[in-house]
Amino acid sequence: MKFIRHNDKSKIYSNKRKLKGTGISITESLTKIRLEKLKIAREKHGFRNVWTMDGKIYFKSDDEKPTLFLDWWILISEVEKE
């Protein structure tokens, strides 16, 4: 599905967690590279702790504060330090 207005897309994606437990899911269309990054992030941080919004990958760390997945190489070095 392609949205004409960004506002409509934001409303849909911000409410997608209401579908938990229904067997229905809504996912963004990501580039191949971002999809690979998402897969690796989910393997490291868990499926429920990683999500996308507007093509950016976010993950929830131990302190429960959402962290933006800004620079992939910086994140890799931070994870290796832990």
For each residue, the residues with C-beta under 8 A, 3 or more apart:
1:
2:
3: 6 8 9 12
4: 8
5: 8 9
6: 3 9 10
7: 10 11
8: 3 4 5 11 12
9: 3 5 6 12 13
10: 6 7 13 14 54
11: 7 8 14 15
12: 3 8 9 15 16 26
13: 9 10 16 26 28 53
14: 10 11
15: 11 12 18
16: 12 13 19 25 26
17: 20
18: 15
19: 16 22 24 25 26
20: 17
21:
22: 19
23:
24: 19
25: 16 19
26: 12 13 16 19
27: 52
28: 13 52 53 54 55
29:
30: 34 35 38 52 55
31: 34 35 55
32: 35 36
33: 36 37
34: 30 31 37 38 52 55 57
35: 30 31 32 38 39
36: 32 33 39 40
37: 33 34 40 41 57 69 72
38: 30 34 35 41 42 50 52 57
39: 35 36 42 43
40: 36 37 43 44
41: 37 38 44 45 50 57 59 69 75
42: 38 39 45 46 47 50
43: 39 40
44: 40 41 79
45: 41 42 49 50 59 60 61
46: 42 49 50
47: 42 50
48:
49: 45 46 59 60
50: 38 41 42 45 46 47 57 58 59 60
51: 57 58 59
52: 27 28 30 34 38 55 56 57 58
53: 13 28 56 58
54: 10 28
55: 28 30 31 34 52
56: 52 53 68 69
57: 34 37 38 41 50 51 52 69
58: 50 51 52 53 66 67 68 69
59: 41 45 49 50 51 66 67 69
60: 45 49 50 64 65 66 67
61: 45 64 65 67
62:
63:
64: 60 61
65: 60 61
66: 58 59 60
67: 58 59 60 61
68: 56 58
69: 37 41 56 57 58 59 72 75
70: 74 75
71: 74 75
72: 37 69 75 76
73: 76 77
74: 70 71 77 78
75: 41 69 70 71 72 78 79
76: 72 73 79 80
77: 73 74 80 81
78: 74 75 81 82
79: 44 75 76 82
80: 76 77
81: 77 78
82: 78 79
